[in-house]
Every structure is written in structure tokens, then in C-alpha cells.
């Protein structure tokens, strides 16, 4: 049985950030639904590697694999430039985030993380 997140994780493994978009109405979806309300087909689409911090916090307990990042670490909701309205969660590496900050995506241990761009 496949999981509806499989294409996302396969993209991360290849170093590509993928988000589903409806081929019918063009709407971006996150979290991936089973289908678009318009009935159109969902197509996993590369959203590029840049975005903007929408919100952030500091994690004191890790949800990442052991050794991925040192605790505590900032976690942000990032809106990819190519997918307005989508907000992806990820650790922010090498900088303290701020709302409105420009970031780029990188991949560590198959997980997306965000860097100051």
C-alpha cells in the first residue's frame, strides 16, 4: 500500500521539493488530499528552492532523526515562492528566523531544511 506522502519523500530523496497541484483548477494543496474538490488530477510539482518564513518557533524536543540537528533548533512554516498559500514545516539551519525572512531549501538526511538565502 502506498502513502499519499510517498511522492513528497521521493522528491526529498532526490533533492527536489514537490507539492501536489491540481491539473484542472491549478490549486496547490498541502497536506496532500486524496483528490481536488474540483475533481481534477493532482500532479506532484517542483516548487523550487526559495520561499519566505511565515511563522516560526524553537523546538526543544526533536521530531527529526537523532543527529540531524542540535537541540534546541528553530522550526519554521515556509511558503514556497512557486506555491502561494502552501506552508511547509522544516528546521531552519545556520540562522535565527524572522517572519518575512527569505530562505532556501536544502536536504539533510532526506528531510527538507531551510537556510538563510
C-alpha positions as CSV (number, residue, x, y, z in Angstrom):
1,X,0.0,0.0,0.0
2,X,1.3,3.4,-0.9
3,X,1.1,6.5,1.3
4,X,-0.2,9.8,-0.2
5,X,3.1,11.4,1.0
6,X,5.3,9.0,-0.9
7,X,5.9,11.4,-3.8
8,X,6.9,14.1,-1.4
9,X,9.5,11.9,0.3
10,X,10.8,10.5,-3.0
11,X,11.3,14.1,-4.2
12,X,13.2,14.9,-0.9
13,X,15.4,11.9,-1.5
14,X,16.3,13.4,-4.9
15,X,16.8,16.9,-3.5
16,X,13.6,18.2,-5.0
17,X,10.7,19.9,-3.1
18,X,7.4,18.6,-4.5
19,X,3.9,19.7,-3.7
20,X,0.6,18.5,-5.3
21,X,-1.2,20.8,-7.7
22,X,-4.5,20.3,-9.4
23,X,-4.2,19.9,-13.2
24,X,-7.8,21.0,-13.5
25,X,-8.1,24.2,-11.5
26,X,-4.4,24.9,-10.7
27,X,-4.9,25.0,-6.9
28,X,-2.0,24.0,-4.7
29,X,-2.7,21.5,-1.9
30,X,-0.9,20.9,1.4
31,X,-1.4,18.5,3.1
32,X,-2.0,16.2,0.1
33,X,-5.7,15.4,-0.2
34,X,-6.9,12.2,-1.8
35,X,-8.2,14.4,-4.7
36,X,-9.0,18.0,-5.6
37,X,-12.6,19.2,-4.8
38,X,-12.9,20.2,-8.5
39,X,-12.3,16.6,-9.5
40,X,-9.1,17.4,-11.3
41,X,-6.0,15.2,-11.1
42,X,-3.3,16.0,-8.6
43,X,0.2,16.4,-10.1
44,X,3.3,16.5,-7.9
45,X,5.1,19.6,-8.9
46,X,8.6,21.0,-8.2
47,X,8.1,24.3,-6.2
48,X,11.7,25.4,-6.5
49,X,14.1,26.1,-3.7
50,X,13.2,29.5,-2.3
51,X,10.5,30.8,0.0
52,X,9.5,33.1,2.9
53,X,9.2,32.4,6.6
54,X,5.5,32.7,7.5
55,X,5.9,31.8,11.2
56,X,8.5,30.1,13.5
57,X,9.2,28.6,16.9
58,X,12.0,26.9,18.7
59,X,11.9,23.1,19.2
60,X,13.4,21.8,22.4
61,X,12.4,18.2,21.7
62,X,13.4,16.9,18.3
63,X,11.0,15.5,15.7
64,X,13.9,14.8,13.4
65,X,16.1,11.7,13.3
66,X,18.9,11.6,16.0
67,X,21.8,13.8,15.0
68,X,20.0,15.6,12.2
69,X,20.3,19.0,14.1
70,X,21.5,20.0,17.6
71,X,18.8,20.9,20.1
72,X,17.3,23.4,20.5
73,X,16.6,24.5,16.9
74,X,14.3,26.9,15.1
75,X,11.4,25.4,13.1
76,X,9.6,27.5,10.6
77,X,6.5,27.4,8.4
78,X,7.8,28.4,5.0
79,X,5.7,29.5,2.0
80,X,7.5,28.4,-1.2
81,X,7.6,31.2,-3.8
82,X,6.1,29.0,-6.5
83,X,3.2,27.7,-4.4
84,X,1.3,30.6,-2.8
85,X,-0.8,29.6,0.2
86,X,1.2,26.4,0.9
87,X,3.2,26.3,4.1
88,X,5.8,23.7,4.7
89,X,7.3,22.9,8.1
90,X,11.1,22.5,8.5
91,X,14.1,23.2,10.6
92,X,16.0,26.4,10.0
93,X,19.7,25.9,9.9
94,X,22.5,28.5,10.4
95,X,20.3,31.5,11.2
96,X,17.7,32.7,13.6
97,X,14.5,33.0,11.5
98,X,12.3,36.1,11.3
99,X,8.8,36.4,9.8
100,X,9.2,37.6,6.2
101,X,12.8,36.2,6.0
102,X,13.9,34.8,2.7
103,X,15.1,31.2,2.9
104,X,16.2,28.4,0.5
105,X,15.6,24.7,0.9
106,X,18.3,22.2,1.4
107,X,18.1,18.5,2.2
108,X,19.7,16.7,5.2
109,X,19.1,13.0,5.8
110,X,16.3,13.1,3.2
111,X,14.5,15.9,5.1
112,X,13.9,19.5,3.9
113,X,15.6,22.2,6.0
114,X,15.7,25.9,5.3
115,X,18.8,28.2,5.1
116,X,19.1,31.9,5.0
117,X,19.1,33.0,1.4
